[in-house]
Amino acid sequence: WGFHDGAAAFVTGFQNCRSTSAMLVVYPQTKTYFSHWQDLSPGSAPVRKHGKTVMSGVAEAVSKIDDLTNGLSGSSHCCFLPLPILSHNLLVVLAIQFPSDFTPEVHVAMDKFLSAVALALSEKYR
């Protein structure tokens, strides 16, 4: 996860909400998941908070990569819904933020990892 010096700043900084912002703009139907938020505009406080929560969840998943299902079983990051759309937007944002590092191999690895995270989180609801 620490593939780049800017990764830590990405996780904790303003950029972490870009995938959530993009999801709400590009897929407006996802706003129904967040109808309790006062402001759904890109960069708003709830969007930034959710972006930080998502990126913290991704960082937690990285630390538990050897056993995602058990490692994330008690996770409070159930706000990953709708994860397939959010995962796609996260890949796009990572590609934009780190173009020279986001090789086809990194893309495949991140896509596979985010799919595994989605599966592990969905196990909680079986």
N, CA, C and O atoms as a GROMACS GRO file, in nm:
protein
  504
    1TRP      N    1   0.083  -0.119   0.000
    1TRP     CA    2   0.000   0.000   0.000
    1TRP      C    3   0.086   0.124   0.000
    1TRP      O    4   0.048   0.227  -0.054
    2GLY      N    5   0.203   0.113   0.060
    2GLY     CA    6   0.294   0.225   0.064
    2GLY      C    7   0.381   0.231  -0.059
    2GLY      O    8   0.500   0.261  -0.050
    3PHE      N    9   0.322   0.204  -0.176
    3PHE     CA   10   0.399   0.200  -0.300
    3PHE      C   11   0.454   0.335  -0.340
    3PHE      O   12   0.541   0.342  -0.427
    4HIS      N   13   0.406   0.438  -0.281
    4HIS     CA   14   0.443   0.572  -0.325
    4HIS      C   15   0.447   0.664  -0.204
    4HIS      O   16   0.366   0.649  -0.112
    5ASP      N   17   0.539   0.758  -0.202
    5ASP     CA   18   0.548   0.852  -0.090
    5ASP      C   19   0.418   0.930  -0.071
    5ASP      O   20   0.385   0.968   0.041
    6GLY      N   21   0.346   0.953  -0.178
    6GLY     CA   22   0.222   1.029  -0.169
    6GLY      C   23   0.102   0.947  -0.125
    6GLY      O   24  -0.007   1.003  -0.107
    7ALA      N   25   0.119   0.816  -0.106
    7ALA     CA   26   0.005   0.731  -0.070
    7ALA      C   27  -0.052   0.769   0.066
    7ALA      O   28  -0.174   0.774   0.081
    8ALA      N   29   0.034   0.795   0.165
    8ALA     CA   30  -0.016   0.831   0.298
    8ALA      C   31  -0.093   0.963   0.292
    8ALA      O   32  -0.199   0.977   0.353
    9ALA      N   33  -0.040   1.058   0.219
    9ALA     CA   34  -0.111   1.186   0.204
    9ALA      C   35  -0.242   1.166   0.129
    9ALA      O   36  -0.341   1.233   0.158
   10PHE      N   37  -0.242   1.075   0.033
   10PHE     CA   38  -0.364   1.046  -0.043
   10PHE      C   39  -0.471   0.991   0.049
   10PHE      O   40  -0.588   1.029   0.040
   11VAL      N   41  -0.432   0.900   0.138
   11VAL     CA   42  -0.528   0.836   0.228
   11VAL      C   43  -0.588   0.937   0.324
   11VAL      O   44  -0.708   0.934   0.350
   12THR      N   45  -0.506   1.027   0.376
   12THR     CA   46  -0.555   1.118   0.480
   12THR      C   47  -0.596   1.256   0.427
   12THR      O   48  -0.660   1.332   0.498
   13GLY      N   49  -0.560   1.287   0.304
   13GLY     CA   50  -0.584   1.420   0.252
   13GLY      C   51  -0.714   1.436   0.176
   13GLY      O   52  -0.800   1.347   0.177
   14PHE      N   53  -0.727   1.550   0.112
   14PHE     CA   54  -0.849   1.584   0.038
   14PHE      C   55  -0.878   1.485  -0.075
   14PHE      O   56  -0.994   1.460  -0.108
   15GLN      N   57  -0.772   1.430  -0.134
   15GLN     CA   58  -0.790   1.342  -0.250
   15GLN      C   59  -0.870   1.217  -0.215
   15GLN      O   60  -0.928   1.154  -0.304
   16ASN      N   61  -0.874   1.180  -0.087
   16ASN     CA   62  -0.944   1.057  -0.051
   16ASN      C   63  -1.094   1.063  -0.078
   16ASN      O   64  -1.159   0.958  -0.086
   17CYS      N   65  -1.149   1.182  -0.093
   17CYS     CA   66  -1.293   1.191  -0.118
   17CYS      C   67  -1.325   1.194  -0.267
   17CYS      O   68  -1.443   1.195  -0.305
   18ARG      N   69  -1.224   1.196  -0.352
   18ARG     CA   70  -1.250   1.206  -0.496
   18ARG      C   71  -1.325   1.086  -0.550
   18ARG      O   72  -1.410   1.102  -0.637
   19SER      N   73  -1.296   0.965  -0.498
   19SER     CA   74  -1.368   0.848  -0.549
   19SER      C   75  -1.514   0.852  -0.506
   19SER      O   76  -1.602   0.814  -0.584
   20THR      N   77  -1.541   0.897  -0.384
   20THR     CA   78  -1.680   0.911  -0.339
   20THR      C   79  -1.750   1.021  -0.418
   20THR      O   80  -1.864   1.004  -0.460
   21SER      N   81  -1.682   1.134  -0.437
   21SER     CA   82  -1.740   1.244  -0.515
   21SER      C   83  -1.772   1.199  -0.657
   21SER      O   84  -1.879   1.228  -0.710
   22ALA      N   85  -1.677   1.128  -0.717
   22ALA     CA   86  -1.699   1.080  -0.854
   22ALA      C   87  -1.815   0.984  -0.860
   22ALA      O   88  -1.895   0.989  -0.953
   23MET      N   89  -1.826   0.897  -0.761
   23MET     CA   90  -1.936   0.801  -0.758
   23MET      C   91  -2.070   0.873  -0.755
   23MET      O   92  -2.164   0.836  -0.826
   24LEU      N   93  -2.080   0.976  -0.672
   24LEU     CA   94  -2.207   1.048  -0.659
   24LEU      C   95  -2.242   1.129  -0.783
   24LEU      O   96  -2.360   1.150  -0.813
   25VAL      N   97  -2.141   1.173  -0.856
   25VAL     CA   98  -2.164   1.252  -0.977
   25VAL      C   99  -2.190   1.163  -1.097
   25VAL      O  100  -2.286   1.183  -1.171
   26VAL      N  101  -2.103   1.064  -1.116
   26VAL     CA  102  -2.112   0.978  -1.235
   26VAL      C  103  -2.227   0.879  -1.224
   26VAL      O  104  -2.290   0.846  -1.324
   27TYR      N  105  -2.254   0.832  -1.103
   27TYR     CA  106  -2.364   0.738  -1.080
   27TYR      C  107  -2.462   0.800  -0.981
   27TYR      O  108  -2.462   0.764  -0.863
   28PRO      N  109  -2.545   0.895  -1.026
   28PRO     CA  110  -2.633   0.966  -0.933
   28PRO      C  111  -2.730   0.875  -0.857
   28PRO      O  112  -2.780   0.913  -0.751
   29GLN      N  113  -2.756   0.756  -0.910
   29GLN     CA  114  -2.845   0.664  -0.839
   29GLN      C  115  -2.786   0.620  -0.704
   29GLN      O  116  -2.859   0.574  -0.617
   30THR      N  117  -2.654   0.633  -0.687
   30THR     CA  118  -2.592   0.596  -0.561
   30THR      C  119  -2.624   0.695  -0.449
   30THR      O  120  -2.600   0.666  -0.332
   31LYS      N  121  -2.678   0.809  -0.484
   31LYS     CA  122  -2.715   0.907  -0.382
   31LYS      C  123  -2.821   0.852  -0.287
   31LYS      O  124  -2.834   0.899  -0.174
   32THR      N  125  -2.896   0.753  -0.332
   32THR     CA  126  -2.998   0.694  -0.246
   32THR      C  127  -2.937   0.628  -0.123
   32THR      O  128  -3.001   0.621  -0.018
   33TYR      N  129  -2.813   0.579  -0.134
   33TYR     CA  130  -2.746   0.519  -0.019
   33TYR      C  131  -2.710   0.622   0.086
   33TYR      O  132  -2.689   0.589   0.203
   34PHE      N  133  -2.703   0.748   0.044
   34PHE     CA  134  -2.656   0.854   0.133
   34PHE      C  135  -2.759   0.965   0.147
   34PHE      O  136  -2.723   1.082   0.166
   35SER      N  137  -2.886   0.931   0.136
   35SER     CA  138  -2.991   1.033   0.140
   35SER      C  139  -2.998   1.104   0.274
   35SER      O  140  -3.059   1.211   0.284
   36HIS      N  141  -2.939   1.048   0.378
   36HIS     CA  142  -2.939   1.110   0.510
   36HIS      C  143  -2.836   1.222   0.522
   36HIS      O  144  -2.834   1.294   0.622
   37TRP      N  145  -2.750   1.238   0.422
   37TRP     CA  146  -2.651   1.346   0.425
   37TRP      C  147  -2.718   1.476   0.384
   37TRP      O  148  -2.800   1.478   0.292
   38GLN      N  149  -2.683   1.584   0.451
   38GLN     CA  150  -2.737   1.715   0.418
   38GLN      C  151  -2.686   1.765   0.283
   38GLN      O  152  -2.762   1.823   0.205
   39ASP      N  153  -2.557   1.741   0.256
   39ASP     CA  154  -2.493   1.796   0.137
   39ASP      C  155  -2.420   1.684   0.064
   39ASP      O  156  -2.325   1.626   0.117
   40LEU      N  157  -2.463   1.653  -0.057
   40LEU     CA  158  -2.402   1.548  -0.138
   40LEU      C  159  -2.308   1.602  -0.245
   40LEU      O  160  -2.265   1.528  -0.334
   41SER      N  161  -2.276   1.730  -0.238
   41SER     CA  162  -2.191   1.789  -0.341
   41SER      C  163  -2.046   1.742  -0.323
   41SER      O  164  -2.002   1.714  -0.212
   42PRO      N  165  -1.971   1.734  -0.434
   42PRO     CA  166  -1.831   1.691  -0.426
   42PRO      C  167  -1.750   1.779  -0.331
   42PRO      O  168  -1.755   1.901  -0.338
   43GLY      N  169  -1.677   1.714  -0.242
   43GLY     CA  170  -1.593   1.786  -0.148
   43GLY      C  171  -1.664   1.835  -0.024
   43GLY      O  172  -1.601   1.898   0.061
   44SER      N  173  -1.794   1.806  -0.010
   44SER     CA  174  -1.866   1.849   0.111
   44SER      C  175  -1.815   1.770   0.232
   44SER      O  176  -1.747   1.669   0.216
   45ALA      N  177  -1.849   1.817   0.350
   45ALA     CA  178  -1.801   1.752   0.473
   45ALA      C  179  -1.841   1.604   0.481
   45ALA      O  180  -1.756   1.522   0.513
   46PRO      N  181  -1.966   1.568   0.453
   46PRO     CA  182  -2.000   1.425   0.461
   46PRO      C  183  -1.925   1.340   0.356
   46PRO      O  184  -1.888   1.226   0.383
   47VAL      N  185  -1.905   1.396   0.239
   47VAL     CA  186  -1.833   1.324   0.133
   47VAL      C  187  -1.687   1.305   0.173
   47VAL      O  188  -1.631   1.197   0.154
   48ARG      N  189  -1.626   1.409   0.229
   48ARG     CA  190  -1.487   1.398   0.275
   48ARG      C  191  -1.476   1.296   0.388
   48ARG      O  192  -1.382   1.215   0.390
   49LYS      N  193  -1.571   1.300   0.480
   49LYS     CA  194  -1.568   1.205   0.593
   49LYS      C  195  -1.582   1.062   0.542
   49LYS      O  196  -1.510   0.972   0.587
   50HIS      N  197  -1.673   1.041   0.449
   50HIS     CA  198  -1.693   0.907   0.395
   50HIS      C  199  -1.568   0.862   0.318
   50HIS      O  200  -1.528   0.746   0.326
   51GLY      N  201  -1.507   0.953   0.243
   51GLY     CA  202  -1.385   0.920   0.171
   51GLY      C  203  -1.275   0.876   0.266
   51GLY      O  204  -1.202   0.781   0.237
   52LYS      N  205  -1.262   0.944   0.378
   52LYS     CA  206  -1.162   0.906   0.477
   52LYS      C  207  -1.196   0.770   0.538
   52LYS      O  208  -1.106   0.688   0.561
   53THR      N  209  -1.323   0.745   0.564
   53THR     CA  210  -1.365   0.616   0.618
   53THR      C  211  -1.334   0.504   0.520
   53THR      O  212  -1.284   0.398   0.560
   54VAL      N  213  -1.365   0.527   0.393
   54VAL     CA  214  -1.338   0.426   0.291
   54VAL      C  215  -1.189   0.397   0.282
   54VAL      O  216  -1.148   0.281   0.280
   55MET      N  217  -1.108   0.503   0.275
   55MET     CA  218  -0.964   0.483   0.262
   55MET      C  219  -0.905   0.420   0.388
   55MET      O  220  -0.809   0.344   0.378
   56SER      N  221  -0.960   0.450   0.503
   56SER     CA  222  -0.915   0.383   0.626
   56SER      C  223  -0.951   0.236   0.620
   56SER      O  224  -0.874   0.151   0.665
   57GLY      N  225  -1.067   0.205   0.565
   57GLY     CA  226  -1.107   0.066   0.548
   57GLY      C  227  -1.017  -0.008   0.452
   57GLY      O  228  -0.984  -0.125   0.474
   58VAL      N  229  -0.978   0.058   0.344
   58VAL     CA  230  -0.886  -0.003   0.248
   58VAL      C  231  -0.751  -0.029   0.316
   58VAL      O  232  -0.692  -0.135   0.299
   59ALA      N  233  -0.703   0.069   0.392
   59ALA     CA  234  -0.576   0.052   0.464
   59ALA      C  235  -0.586  -0.063   0.564
   59ALA      O  236  -0.492  -0.140   0.579
   60GLU      N  237  -0.700  -0.074   0.632
   60GLU     CA  238  -0.720  -0.186   0.726
   60GLU      C  239  -0.719  -0.319   0.650
   60GLU      O  240  -0.660  -0.416   0.696
   61ALA      N  241  -0.784  -0.322   0.535
   61ALA     CA  242  -0.787  -0.444   0.455
   61ALA      C  243  -0.647  -0.484   0.408
   61ALA      O  244  -0.613  -0.602   0.405
   62VAL      N  245  -0.566  -0.384   0.373
   62VAL     CA  246  -0.428  -0.414   0.332
   62VAL      C  247  -0.353  -0.480   0.447
   62VAL      O  248  -0.276  -0.573   0.426
   63SER      N  249  -0.375  -0.431   0.568
   63SER     CA  250  -0.304  -0.488   0.683
   63SER      C  251  -0.352  -0.629   0.717
   63SER      O  252  -0.284  -0.702   0.788
   64LYS      N  253  -0.469  -0.667   0.666
   64LYS     CA  254  -0.526  -0.800   0.694
   64LYS      C  255  -0.540  -0.882   0.566
   64LYS      O  256  -0.628  -0.966   0.555
   65ILE      N  257  -0.453  -0.856   0.471
   65ILE     CA  258  -0.465  -0.915   0.338
   65ILE      C  259  -0.456  -1.068   0.339
   65ILE      O  260  -0.512  -1.134   0.251
   66ASP      N  261  -0.388  -1.125   0.437
   66ASP     CA  262  -0.373  -1.270   0.440
   66ASP      C  263  -0.502  -1.343   0.477
   66ASP      O  264  -0.517  -1.461   0.444
   67ASP      N  265  -0.594  -1.276   0.544
   67ASP     CA  266  -0.721  -1.337   0.583
   67ASP      C  267  -0.828  -1.229   0.588
   67ASP      O  268  -0.871  -1.188   0.696
   68LEU      N  269  -0.871  -1.183   0.472
   68LEU     CA  270  -0.965  -1.072   0.466
   68LEU      C  271  -1.099  -1.104   0.530
   68LEU      O  272  -1.156  -1.019   0.600
   69THR      N  273  -1.151  -1.224   0.508
   69THR     CA  274  -1.284  -1.258   0.560
   69THR      C  275  -1.286  -1.249   0.712
   69THR      O  276  -1.375  -1.184   0.768
   70ASN      N  277  -1.192  -1.313   0.780
   70ASN     CA  278  -1.188  -1.305   0.926
   70ASN      C  279  -1.136  -1.171   0.973
   70ASN      O  280  -1.183  -1.118   1.075
   71GLY      N  281  -1.041  -1.115   0.902
   71GLY     CA  282  -0.984  -0.987   0.941
   71GLY      C  283  -1.082  -0.872   0.938
   71GLY      O  284  -1.075  -0.781   1.019
   72LEU      N  285  -1.175  -0.877   0.843
   72LEU     CA  286  -1.273  -0.769   0.829
   72LEU      C  287  -1.410  -0.806   0.887
   72LEU      O  288  -1.505  -0.729   0.872
   73SER      N  289  -1.420  -0.922   0.952
   73SER     CA  290  -1.551  -0.967   1.001
   73SER      C  291  -1.609  -0.871   1.104
   73SER      O  292  -1.731  -0.854   1.110
   74GLY      N  293  -1.525  -0.809   1.184
   74GLY     CA  294  -1.574  -0.714   1.283
   74GLY      C  295  -1.560  -0.570   1.239
   74GLY      O  296  -1.576  -0.478   1.318
   75SER      N  297  -1.531  -0.551   1.112
   75SER     CA  298  -1.506  -0.417   1.060
   75SER      C  299  -1.630  -0.331   1.066
   75SER      O  300  -1.742  -0.376   1.041
   76SER      N  301  -1.608  -0.207   1.099
   76SER     CA  302  -1.719  -0.111   1.101
   76SER      C  303  -1.730  -0.038   0.968
   76SER      O  304  -1.803   0.060   0.957
   77HIS      N  305  -1.658  -0.086   0.868
   77HIS     CA  306  -1.656  -0.019   0.738
   77HIS      C  307  -1.764  -0.074   0.646
   77HIS      O  308  -1.740  -0.100   0.528
   78CYS      N  309  -1.885  -0.092   0.700
   78CYS     CA  310  -1.994  -0.143   0.618
   78CYS      C  311  -2.046  -0.035   0.524
   78CYS      O  312  -2.136  -0.061   0.443
   79CYS      N  313  -1.992   0.083   0.534
   79CYS     CA  314  -2.032   0.192   0.446
   79CYS      C  315  -1.971   0.177   0.308
   79CYS      O  316  -1.975   0.270   0.227
   80PHE      N  317  -1.913   0.060   0.278
   80PHE     CA  318  -1.852   0.036   0.149
   80PHE      C  319  -1.957   0.018   0.040
   80PHE      O  320  -1.921   0.009  -0.078
   81LEU      N  321  -2.082   0.013   0.075
   81LEU     CA  322  -2.186  -0.003  -0.026
   81LEU      C  323  -2.200   0.125  -0.106
   81LEU      O  324  -2.196   0.231  -0.044
   82PRO      N  325  -2.214   0.125  -0.232
   82PRO     CA  326  -2.201   0.015  -0.329
   82PRO      C  327  -2.056  -0.003  -0.372
   82PRO      O  328  -2.004   0.074  -0.453
   83LEU      N  329  -1.991  -0.103  -0.320
   83LEU     CA  330  -1.847  -0.120  -0.338
   83LEU      C  331  -1.802  -0.140  -0.481
   83LEU      O  332  -1.697  -0.086  -0.517
   84PRO      N  333  -1.872  -0.213  -0.566
   84PRO     CA  334  -1.821  -0.228  -0.704
   84PRO      C  335  -1.806  -0.094  -0.777
   84PRO      O  336  -1.708  -0.073  -0.848
   85ILE      N  337  -1.901  -0.006  -0.760
   85ILE     CA  338  -1.893   0.126  -0.824
   85ILE      C  339  -1.784   0.210  -0.759
   85ILE      O  340  -1.706   0.275  -0.828
   86LEU      N  341  -1.780   0.208  -0.627
   86LEU     CA  342  -1.679   0.284  -0.555
   86LEU      C  343  -1.539   0.231  -0.587
   86LEU      O  344  -1.445   0.310  -0.600
   87SER      N  345  -1.524   0.100  -0.599
   87SER     CA  346  -1.395   0.041  -0.634
   87SER      C  347  -1.347   0.090  -0.770
   87SER      O  348  -1.231   0.124  -0.788
   88HIS      N  349  -1.439   0.093  -0.865
   88HIS     CA  350  -1.403   0.141  -0.999
   88HIS      C  351  -1.355   0.286  -0.992
   88HIS      O  352  -1.253   0.321  -1.052
   89ASN      N  353  -1.428   0.369  -0.920
   89ASN     CA  354  -1.390   0.509  -0.909
   89ASN      C  355  -1.258   0.525  -0.834
   89ASN      O  356  -1.180   0.614  -0.866
   90LEU      N  357  -1.234   0.441  -0.737
   90LEU     CA  358  -1.106   0.446  -0.666
   90LEU      C  359  -0.992   0.412  -0.760
   90LEU      O  360  -0.886   0.476  -0.754
   91LEU      N  361  -1.010   0.315  -0.847
   91LEU     CA  362  -0.908   0.280  -0.945
   91LEU      C  363  -0.880   0.398  -1.039
   91LEU      O  364  -0.765   0.426  -1.072
   92VAL      N  365  -0.985   0.466  -1.081
   92VAL     CA  366  -0.969   0.581  -1.170
   92VAL      C  367  -0.891   0.692  -1.099
   92VAL      O  368  -0.800   0.751  -1.157
   93VAL      N  369  -0.927   0.720  -0.974
   93VAL     CA  370  -0.859   0.826  -0.899
   93VAL      C  371  -0.712   0.789  -0.875
   93VAL      O  372  -0.625   0.875  -0.888
   94LEU      N  373  -0.684   0.663  -0.842
   94LEU     CA  374  -0.545   0.621  -0.824
   94LEU      C  375  -0.466   0.638  -0.953
   94LEU      O  376  -0.350   0.680  -0.951
   95ALA      N  377  -0.528   0.604  -1.066
   95ALA     CA  378  -0.462   0.619  -1.195
   95ALA      C  379  -0.431   0.766  -1.225
   95ALA      O  380  -0.327   0.798  -1.282
   96ILE      N  381  -0.522   0.854  -1.187
   96ILE     CA  382  -0.502   0.997  -1.210
   96ILE      C  383  -0.395   1.052  -1.115
   96ILE      O  384  -0.309   1.130  -1.157
   97GLN      N  385  -0.399   1.011  -0.989
   97GLN     CA  386  -0.305   1.062  -0.890
   97GLN      C  387  -0.162   1.011  -0.910
   97GLN      O  388  -0.066   1.084  -0.889
   98PHE      N  389  -0.150   0.885  -0.951
   98PHE     CA  390  -0.020   0.821  -0.962
   98PHE      C  391  -0.002   0.759  -1.100
   98PHE      O  392   0.012   0.637  -1.111
   99PRO      N  393  -0.002   0.840  -1.206
   99PRO     CA  394  -0.001   0.785  -1.342
   99PRO      C  395   0.121   0.700  -1.375
   99PRO      O  396   0.108   0.599  -1.444
  100SER      N  397   0.237   0.737  -1.328
  100SER     CA  398   0.355   0.658  -1.362
  100SER      C  399   0.363   0.529  -1.282
  100SER      O  400   0.425   0.432  -1.327
  101ASP      N  401   0.300   0.525  -1.166
  101ASP     CA  402   0.301   0.404  -1.083
  101ASP      C  403   0.186   0.311  -1.115
  101ASP      O  404   0.192   0.192  -1.083
  102PHE      N  405   0.081   0.362  -1.177
  102PHE     CA  406  -0.039   0.283  -1.200
  102PHE      C  407  -0.026   0.207  -1.333
  102PHE      O  408  -0.091   0.239  -1.432
  103THR      N  409   0.060   0.108  -1.331
  103THR     CA  410   0.086   0.025  -1.449
  103THR      C  411  -0.029  -0.074  -1.468
  103THR      O  412  -0.112  -0.089  -1.378
  104PRO      N  413  -0.036  -0.141  -1.581
  104PRO     CA  414  -0.139  -0.245  -1.598
  104PRO      C  415  -0.133  -0.352  -1.488
  104PRO      O  416  -0.237  -0.403  -1.446
  105GLU      N  417  -0.013  -0.385  -1.443
  105GLU     CA  418   0.000  -0.485  -1.337
  105GLU      C  419  -0.058  -0.434  -1.205
  105GLU      O  420  -0.125  -0.508  -1.133
  106VAL      N  421  -0.033  -0.308  -1.174
  106VAL     CA  422  -0.088  -0.248  -1.053
  106VAL      C  423  -0.240  -0.241  -1.064
  106VAL      O  424  -0.311  -0.268  -0.968
  107HIS      N  425  -0.289  -0.204  -1.181
  107HIS     CA  426  -0.433  -0.197  -1.203
  107HIS      C  427  -0.498  -0.332  -1.176
  107HIS      O  428  -0.598  -0.340  -1.104
  108VAL      N  429  -0.443  -0.438  -1.232
  108VAL     CA  430  -0.498  -0.572  -1.213
  108VAL      C  431  -0.491  -0.612  -1.066
  108VAL      O  432  -0.587  -0.668  -1.011
  109ALA      N  433  -0.378  -0.585  -1.002
  109ALA     CA  434  -0.362  -0.621  -0.862
  109ALA      C  435  -0.461  -0.546  -0.773
  109ALA      O  436  -0.524  -0.606  -0.685
  110MET      N  437  -0.476  -0.416  -0.796
  110MET     CA  438  -0.572  -0.338  -0.716
  110MET      C  439  -0.715  -0.382  -0.741
  110MET      O  440  -0.795  -0.389  -0.648
  111ASP      N  441  -0.748  -0.410  -0.865
  111ASP     CA  442  -0.883  -0.456  -0.898
  111ASP      C  443  -0.912  -0.589  -0.828
  111ASP      O  444  -1.020  -0.608  -0.772
  112LYS      N  445  -0.818  -0.679  -0.833
  112LYS     CA  446  -0.834  -0.810  -0.768
  112LYS      C  447  -0.846  -0.792  -0.616
  112LYS      O  448  -0.930  -0.856  -0.553
  113PHE      N  449  -0.763  -0.706  -0.560
  113PHE     CA  450  -0.768  -0.682  -0.416
  113PHE      C  451  -0.903  -0.621  -0.374
  113PHE      O  452  -0.963  -0.667  -0.277
  114LEU      N  453  -0.948  -0.520  -0.446
  114LEU     CA  454  -1.075  -0.456  -0.411
  114LEU      C  455  -1.193  -0.553  -0.428
  114LEU      O  456  -1.290  -0.546  -0.352
  115SER      N  457  -1.185  -0.642  -0.525
  115SER     CA  458  -1.288  -0.746  -0.540
  115SER      C  459  -1.287  -0.840  -0.421
  115SER      O  460  -1.392  -0.881  -0.372
  116ALA      N  461  -1.168  -0.876  -0.373
  116ALA     CA  462  -1.155  -0.964  -0.257
  116ALA      C  463  -1.210  -0.895  -0.131
  116ALA      O  464  -1.273  -0.959  -0.047
  117VAL      N  465  -1.186  -0.764  -0.119
  117VAL     CA  466  -1.240  -0.688  -0.006
  117VAL      C  467  -1.393  -0.688  -0.012
  117VAL      O  468  -1.459  -0.708   0.090
  118ALA      N  469  -1.448  -0.666  -0.130
  118ALA     CA  470  -1.594  -0.666  -0.145
  118ALA      C  471  -1.652  -0.802  -0.105
  118ALA      O  472  -1.754  -0.809  -0.036
  119LEU      N  473  -1.588  -0.908  -0.149
  119LEU     CA  474  -1.635  -1.042  -0.114
  119LEU      C  475  -1.626  -1.065   0.037
  119LEU      O  476  -1.720  -1.117   0.097
  120ALA      N  477  -1.515  -1.026   0.098
  120ALA     CA  478  -1.498  -1.044   0.242
  120ALA      C  479  -1.604  -0.966   0.320
  120ALA      O  480  -1.660  -1.017   0.418
  121LEU      N  481  -1.631  -0.843   0.278
  121LEU     CA  482  -1.732  -0.763   0.347
  121LEU      C  483  -1.872  -0.819   0.327
  121LEU      O  484  -1.956  -0.811   0.416
  122SER      N  485  -1.898  -0.876   0.210
  122SER     CA  486  -2.030  -0.933   0.184
  122SER      C  487  -2.054  -1.059   0.265
  122SER      O  488  -2.169  -1.097   0.288
  123GLU      N  489  -1.949  -1.125   0.310
  123GLU     CA  490  -1.962  -1.244   0.393
  123GLU      C  491  -2.032  -1.212   0.524
  123GLU      O  492  -2.096  -1.300   0.583
  124LYS      N  493  -2.021  -1.089   0.570
  124LYS     CA  494  -2.088  -1.048   0.695
  124LYS      C  495  -2.239  -1.058   0.684
  124LYS      O  496  -2.308  -1.072   0.785
  125TYR      N  497  -2.291  -1.051   0.564
  125TYR     CA  498  -2.436  -1.042   0.545
  125TYR      C  499  -2.496  -1.171   0.492
  125TYR      O  500  -2.611  -1.171   0.447
  126ARG      N  501  -2.422  -1.280   0.496
  126ARG     CA  502  -2.475  -1.410   0.452
  126ARG      C  503  -2.547  -1.479   0.561
  126ARG      O  504  -2.598  -1.590   0.541
   0.00000   0.00000   0.00000
